[in-house]
Amino acid sequence: MSEIYVVGHKNPDTDTVVSAMAYAALKHALGEQDYVAARLDHLSDETKRMLARFGFETPIRIRDVRTQVQDLDFDTPPALNASVTLDMAWRIMAEEKLSVIPVINEDGTLYGTLSSGDIASYNMKAIHDPHIENVPLFNLLSVLEGRIVNESEVTMDAISGEITIALPQSCENLLFSSKDSIVLCGNQPDMVKRALEIGVNCLILCQTDVDPSWFSKPTSTCVISTPLDAGKVTKLIYQALPISRACYTGDIECFHLTDYIDDVKEVVLKSRFRSYPVLDGNDKVIGTLARFHLLRPRRKKVVLVDHNELAQAVPGLEQAEILGIIDHHRLADIQTTQPIAMRNEPVGSTTTIITELYQENGVMPSIKMAGLMCAAILSDTVMFKSPTCTKRDIAMAERLARIAAVSIDELGHDLFASSFESRSAEELFKGDFKEFHIAEQTLGVAQIICIDSVKMLDRKDEFLAHMNKLKEEKGYDFVILMLTDVLLEGTELLYVGDDDTIRFAFNVEPKDNHIFLPGVMSRKKQIIPMLTALWG
């Protein structure tokens, strides 16, 4: 199943997190189980409290949606144990039409790679060197379809020696052959007796009956009977060796499922391998990757909620396939390669739009989900006091509150009655910080919704110091902090940047990087438009 991530913007607030969760839950209710709610960063205390209150787990965190190896249709050939015979490996490669196959250890980790060229090269070496070392007896019997004639006398587990085909005229010469030999003979009683007298390591009887009289005396020779002829046996002996002898174990380029395609392409372009092992998180081999797999990768699929601006979106979005956007902000700069489902409406909360989607599809959210969705609308509309709030937001929130059997006033108090004293300026800024590009200006705006803005101003120097740090590190032209007070129904605004910008944009005389804006509750509708009008 290919997952479809439903994800909001960076520095997620309650509305963006709940929007993703509610939309994924709606899709599940409609039988589309591949939708997964996700987030980009740490959650604010407010969001954590609401998730805990209504009994939900934190959505999974994704860091980017760049294409990875796991998004490719790579091959999954059988990975062979290093002890498998060359004969068996060759048969499998021929049946599966494979040119390269991964070789693994007992625990499934990578041992090496075996190609048809490796097998051919090994066979060519065997022509010039008739000596063979430590052929496992099990392997040899399997390849030769043979049996041990003198089983009770054989104690060895592997066979070594120089391979000799005993021709009729070589009987006398055989007297001078070394014991370190593997002798192949047919229906040649004299040859058999001579080999047993010498005590060669192994005697292979090819297509001949076994005479019990040959074994009247004890022998240390391993005698094998096979139905194959001597010519075939000569070739197959080498194929009884384990593939660990022939496979490549040098500096092997391999990739993990989580490796990014951009990085993979760089490696592939610099190397000459035809196939690359693919490893999972435990370094176990699960497939192989070839160059042609990189040509048409499957892109990750996403649905964006509560934003449509590239600067606020998940990194790597240009490599993903956007299936839809659900948002209540201005249209920005995200582009798609094909038409998508787009829902953009002038309401105070994205969760309001998703609540309407539930209604349109005839699905009622669960009691817990309804409570969480109600909290998200209250959060984004600042208890209905934000100028972005509409009658639709209020109607949807009230409907959700009835389903969840919660009090809007009590839930709103729980949302905003949070203590900020124990949290650093950096942590508070991460709670709700957005980046904007207006004309040639880059702007960062953080918003903290509270019920004690006067007390928060005691930390003014700390806030300004962090804002200056952000301005320098991120290259912002302007950094603003909105301390939006629900009770005062206004915003204490701190800024780092040009005084004239604040003076002309808001028609207020600034003092010490600070102004108060009565009635200002919305970043989207009351701060950004004023700066856009000035800079645009």
MOKAHU-V623901 format. One record per backbone hydrogen bond with DSSP energy under -1.0 kcal/mol. NH is the residue of the N-H (numbers start at 0). CO is the residue of the C=O. E is the energy in kcal/mol with one decimal. If there is no record, write none. Layout:
nh->NH co->CO e->E
nh->NH co->CO e->E
This chain:
nh->3 co->33 e->-3.2
nh->4 co->300 e->-2.5
nh->5 co->35 e->-3.0
nh->6 co->302 e->-2.4
nh->9 co->311 e->-2.0
nh->16 co->12 e->-2.0
nh->17 co->13 e->-2.6
nh->18 co->14 e->-2.3
nh->19 co->15 e->-1.6
nh->20 co->16 e->-2.2
nh->21 co->17 e->-3.3
nh->22 co->18 e->-2.4
nh->23 co->19 e->-2.1
nh->24 co->20 e->-2.2
nh->25 co->21 e->-2.1
nh->26 co->22 e->-2.3
nh->27 co->23 e->-2.2
nh->28 co->24 e->-2.2
nh->29 co->25 e->-1.3
nh->30 co->27 e->-1.8
nh->31 co->26 e->-2.9
nh->35 co->3 e->-3.0
nh->37 co->5 e->-2.6
nh->38 co->59 e->-2.1
nh->47 co->43 e->-2.5
nh->48 co->44 e->-2.6
nh->49 co->45 e->-2.0
nh->50 co->46 e->-2.6
nh->51 co->47 e->-2.5
nh->52 co->48 e->-2.5
nh->53 co->49 e->-1.9
nh->55 co->50 e->-3.0
nh->61 co->38 e->-2.5
nh->64 co->314 e->-2.4
nh->68 co->258 e->-2.2
nh->69 co->256 e->-2.2
nh->70 co->67 e->-1.9
nh->71 co->68 e->-2.1
nh->73 co->71 e->-1.4
nh->74 co->287 e->-1.7
nh->79 co->101 e->-1.9
nh->81 co->103 e->-1.8
nh->83 co->80 e->-1.8
nh->85 co->240 e->-2.1
nh->86 co->238 e->-2.4
nh->88 co->84 e->-2.4
nh->89 co->85 e->-2.6
nh->90 co->86 e->-2.1
nh->91 co->87 e->-2.4
nh->92 co->88 e->-2.6
nh->93 co->89 e->-2.1
nh->94 co->90 e->-2.6
nh->95 co->91 e->-2.8
nh->97 co->92 e->-2.6
nh->100 co->113 e->-2.5
nh->102 co->111 e->-3.0
nh->103 co->79 e->-2.8
nh->104 co->108 e->-2.7
nh->107 co->104 e->-1.6
nh->110 co->102 e->-3.1
nh->111 co->102 e->-1.9
nh->112 co->247 e->-2.1
nh->113 co->100 e->-3.0
nh->115 co->98 e->-1.9
nh->118 co->114 e->-1.7
nh->119 co->115 e->-2.3
nh->120 co->116 e->-2.6
nh->121 co->117 e->-2.1
nh->122 co->118 e->-2.3
nh->123 co->119 e->-2.0
nh->124 co->120 e->-1.7
nh->125 co->121 e->-1.6
nh->128 co->124 e->-1.0
nh->131 co->160 e->-2.7
nh->134 co->158 e->-3.5
nh->136 co->156 e->-3.2
nh->139 co->135 e->-2.3
nh->140 co->136 e->-2.5
nh->141 co->137 e->-1.8
nh->142 co->138 e->-2.5
nh->143 co->139 e->-2.4
nh->145 co->140 e->-1.7
nh->146 co->224 e->-1.7
nh->148 co->222 e->-2.9
nh->152 co->149 e->-1.7
nh->158 co->134 e->-2.4
nh->160 co->131 e->-2.7
nh->161 co->179 e->-1.9
nh->162 co->129 e->-2.3
nh->163 co->181 e->-2.9
nh->165 co->183 e->-3.2
nh->166 co->164 e->-1.1
nh->169 co->166 e->-1.8
nh->170 co->167 e->-1.1
nh->173 co->169 e->-1.9
nh->174 co->171 e->-1.5
nh->175 co->172 e->-1.9
nh->176 co->173 e->-1.5
nh->180 co->178 e->-2.6
nh->181 co->161 e->-2.5
nh->182 co->201 e->-2.6
nh->183 co->163 e->-3.0
nh->184 co->203 e->-2.1
nh->187 co->185 e->-2.3
nh->191 co->187 e->-2.4
nh->192 co->188 e->-2.6
nh->193 co->189 e->-2.6
nh->194 co->190 e->-2.6
nh->195 co->191 e->-2.2
nh->196 co->192 e->-2.3
nh->197 co->193 e->-2.4
nh->198 co->194 e->-1.8
nh->199 co->194 e->-1.7
nh->200 co->178 e->-1.9
nh->201 co->180 e->-1.7
nh->202 co->221 e->-2.7
nh->203 co->182 e->-3.2
nh->204 co->223 e->-3.4
nh->205 co->184 e->-2.9
nh->206 co->225 e->-2.5
nh->213 co->210 e->-2.0
nh->214 co->211 e->-1.7
nh->215 co->212 e->-1.3
nh->221 co->200 e->-2.1
nh->223 co->202 e->-2.9
nh->224 co->146 e->-2.5
nh->225 co->204 e->-2.6
nh->232 co->228 e->-2.3
nh->233 co->229 e->-2.3
nh->234 co->230 e->-1.1
nh->235 co->231 e->-2.4
nh->236 co->232 e->-2.2
nh->239 co->236 e->-1.3
nh->240 co->237 e->-1.2
nh->242 co->83 e->-2.8
nh->243 co->81 e->-1.6
nh->244 co->241 e->-2.1
nh->246 co->242 e->-2.5
nh->247 co->112 e->-3.2
nh->251 co->249 e->-1.5
nh->254 co->276 e->-2.5
nh->256 co->278 e->-1.7
nh->258 co->255 e->-1.7
nh->260 co->66 e->-2.6
nh->263 co->259 e->-2.3
nh->264 co->260 e->-2.8
nh->265 co->261 e->-1.3
nh->266 co->262 e->-1.7
nh->267 co->263 e->-2.7
nh->268 co->264 e->-2.4
nh->275 co->288 e->-2.4
nh->277 co->286 e->-3.0
nh->278 co->254 e->-3.1
nh->279 co->283 e->-2.1
nh->282 co->279 e->-1.9
nh->284 co->107 e->-2.4
nh->285 co->277 e->-2.9
nh->286 co->277 e->-1.0
nh->287 co->74 e->-2.2
nh->288 co->275 e->-3.1
nh->292 co->289 e->-1.1
nh->293 co->290 e->-1.8
nh->294 co->291 e->-1.2
nh->297 co->70 e->-1.7
nh->301 co->320 e->-2.3
nh->302 co->4 e->-2.8
nh->303 co->323 e->-2.5
nh->304 co->6 e->-2.0
nh->305 co->325 e->-2.5
nh->311 co->308 e->-1.4
nh->312 co->309 e->-1.1
nh->316 co->313 e->-1.1
nh->318 co->315 e->-2.0
nh->319 co->316 e->-1.6
nh->320 co->299 e->-3.5
nh->322 co->301 e->-3.2
nh->324 co->340 e->-2.1
nh->325 co->303 e->-2.6
nh->326 co->342 e->-2.7
nh->333 co->307 e->-1.3
nh->340 co->322 e->-1.6
nh->342 co->324 e->-3.0
nh->344 co->326 e->-1.7
nh->346 co->344 e->-2.0
nh->353 co->349 e->-1.9
nh->354 co->350 e->-2.3
nh->355 co->351 e->-1.8
nh->356 co->352 e->-1.6
nh->357 co->353 e->-1.9
nh->358 co->354 e->-1.8
nh->359 co->355 e->-2.8
nh->360 co->356 e->-1.7
nh->361 co->358 e->-1.4
nh->362 co->357 e->-2.8
nh->369 co->365 e->-2.9
nh->370 co->366 e->-1.9
nh->371 co->367 e->-2.1
nh->372 co->368 e->-2.6
nh->373 co->369 e->-2.2
nh->374 co->370 e->-2.0
nh->375 co->371 e->-1.8
nh->376 co->372 e->-1.9
nh->377 co->373 e->-2.2
nh->378 co->374 e->-2.3
nh->379 co->375 e->-2.3
nh->380 co->376 e->-1.9
nh->382 co->377 e->-2.8
nh->384 co->381 e->-1.6
nh->385 co->380 e->-2.6
nh->388 co->385 e->-1.8
nh->393 co->389 e->-1.8
nh->394 co->390 e->-2.7
nh->395 co->391 e->-2.6
nh->396 co->392 e->-2.6
nh->397 co->393 e->-2.5
nh->398 co->394 e->-2.0
nh->399 co->395 e->-2.5
nh->400 co->396 e->-2.4
nh->401 co->397 e->-1.8
nh->402 co->398 e->-1.8
nh->403 co->399 e->-2.5
nh->404 co->400 e->-1.1
nh->405 co->400 e->-1.9
nh->410 co->406 e->-2.7
nh->411 co->407 e->-2.6
nh->412 co->408 e->-2.1
nh->413 co->409 e->-2.0
nh->414 co->410 e->-1.7
nh->415 co->411 e->-1.9
nh->416 co->412 e->-2.0
nh->417 co->415 e->-2.1
nh->422 co->419 e->-1.4
nh->427 co->423 e->-2.3
nh->428 co->424 e->-2.4
nh->429 co->425 e->-1.9
nh->433 co->444 e->-2.4
nh->435 co->442 e->-3.4
nh->437 co->440 e->-2.3
nh->440 co->437 e->-3.2
nh->442 co->435 e->-3.2
nh->443 co->477 e->-2.1
nh->444 co->433 e->-2.9
nh->445 co->479 e->-2.8
nh->446 co->431 e->-2.2
nh->447 co->481 e->-3.2
nh->449 co->483 e->-2.9
nh->455 co->451 e->-1.9
nh->456 co->452 e->-1.7
nh->457 co->454 e->-1.3
nh->458 co->455 e->-1.9
nh->459 co->456 e->-1.8
nh->462 co->458 e->-2.4
nh->463 co->459 e->-2.9
nh->464 co->460 e->-2.2
nh->465 co->461 e->-1.9
nh->466 co->462 e->-2.3
nh->467 co->463 e->-2.5
nh->468 co->464 e->-1.8
nh->469 co->465 e->-2.4
nh->470 co->466 e->-2.5
nh->471 co->467 e->-2.0
nh->472 co->468 e->-2.7
nh->473 co->469 e->-2.8
nh->476 co->441 e->-2.5
nh->477 co->441 e->-1.4
nh->478 co->495 e->-1.9
nh->479 co->443 e->-2.8
nh->480 co->493 e->-3.0
nh->481 co->445 e->-3.0
nh->482 co->491 e->-2.9
nh->483 co->447 e->-1.6
nh->483 co->481 e->-1.1
nh->484 co->489 e->-2.8
nh->485 co->449 e->-2.8
nh->488 co->484 e->-1.4
nh->489 co->484 e->-1.2
nh->490 co->516 e->-2.0
nh->491 co->482 e->-2.3
nh->492 co->514 e->-3.2
nh->493 co->480 e->-2.5
nh->494 co->512 e->-1.5
nh->495 co->478 e->-2.4
nh->501 co->497 e->-1.1
nh->502 co->498 e->-2.5
nh->503 co->499 e->-2.9
nh->504 co->500 e->-2.3
nh->505 co->501 e->-2.1
nh->510 co->513 e->-2.0
nh->514 co->492 e->-2.2
nh->516 co->490 e->-3.0
nh->518 co->488 e->-2.2
nh->519 co->516 e->-1.5
nh->525 co->521 e->-1.4
nh->526 co->522 e->-1.0
nh->527 co->522 e->-2.6
nh->530 co->526 e->-1.8
nh->531 co->527 e->-2.6
nh->532 co->528 e->-2.3
nh->533 co->529 e->-1.4
nh->534 co->530 e->-3.0
nh->535 co->531 e->-2.9
